């Protein structure tokens, strides 16, 4: 009798171990794959590096996926969102919980370009005219507007807002996290005062800033009559007063597209914990407007 009970206990324990192993395997199988790629950019006259997140089952499947272009801040690179932003773990969790559809995430490296066509680097051209077509040609993306999102933090938020206002036909939704969209002038300690795109004769040039900042494209965006839903946020203690500047952008959008803009102010400074902790909310918001994965037509 004792031997029988012991055998049953061992068998039960082995059963639980098997279930735990299967659960672990299932969880692992939901993990997306991340790789680094590059191509030769004519706009930059250099190698354009990017990191790409491919959803679980991409290699063996036949689906086309929506794609998110995720931009870093000033001085960052193609690995920042992956390493400091932990976006792979966030996306895996969102998909596993059924909160978002599987998607491709492209994280390009833009350095100190602020994603604009400045005096030297043509970063906007590289992003819009080269990277997007490159991704659509090389991966199973949904190439229509309904399958493309864009987001970024700080200088990447600056680039995001500009891209949306200039090219609303390309993006179905967007998110600007702590966007460095200072109007009319950046604060003295902002990197915008020192990077090449906004300089002339080695000094900050107000005219260049105004030409490249989002207010210059605002009226053109409205004239297109093509609305892009946008999620905006900022830390309440942001050292660059971005909560204030973000509120200005929100108000413009709220007056124009009141049901298709969201604004969040959370506890924090201009720092990775703010962006890392809110990128999931941003992706969830954007994904609500994007297409579901589609079967590739024969």
C-alpha positions, 0 to 999 in steps of 0.5 A: 500500500505504501509502495502504491501511494509512493508510486502515485505521488511520483507519477503525479509529480512527474505529471506536474513537471511535464505540464510545467515543461510544456507551459515553459515551451509554449511561453518560449514559442511565443517569443519573437526573434530579433536580428540586426541588419543593414543596407547601403543608404544613398541619402546618408552615404553610409550603412544604415543599421537597424534591429528588427523584431519578427513575431513568433512563427514568422520564418515558417509561416505565410502571414503578412504583418503590420510593422512599427517603426520605433525611433530612439532619442538623440545619440542613440542607436539601433539597439537602444530600444532593445536593450534599454527599452526592453521592447522585445519582452514587452511585445512578447507579453502583449502578444501572449496576453492577446492585447495586440496582434503580432507585428514586426518592429523595426528599430533604426539607428539615427545617431544625432540626426533627429530624423530630419533632413538637416544641413548634412545628413538626410535622415528623413529621406533615409527613413521615409524613402529608403528604410520603409521600402527596404523593409517592405521589399525584404519582409512580409509586411502589410504595405498599405497604410493600415499596416504601418505605425511609427513611434519614438522617444524624445528626438525620436518623438520629434521625428515621429510627429514630423513624419506623421504631419508630412506623410499621413498617407503612410501611417495608420497610427503613431506614438510620441513618448516625451517628444522633444518638440519645443515651441518656439525654442529648445531649452538651453540644456537640450541637445537640440542646441548643439546637434548639426541639423539645427546649426548654422556657422557652428551655432544654434540657428532658430530659423533651422529649428522652426523650419524643421519642427512640427508647427511648420507642417501643421497646416499641411497636415490639416489640409490633407484631411487624413487623420493619424491617431496619436498617443502622446506622453511625458514625465511630470518632472521632465527636465526639459518641460516636455509635459508643457510642450506635449500639452500644446501638441495635444491641444492642437490635435484635440481641437482637430481630431478630438477622438483620435488623440490621447495624452498621458502625464506620468511620474518621472523625468526624461528617462528610460523608466518612463519610456520602458514602462509606457511603450506597451501602452503606446503599442496597445493604442497604435495596434488598435488601429492597425490591420491584423496579420494577413495570409499571403496570397498565392 
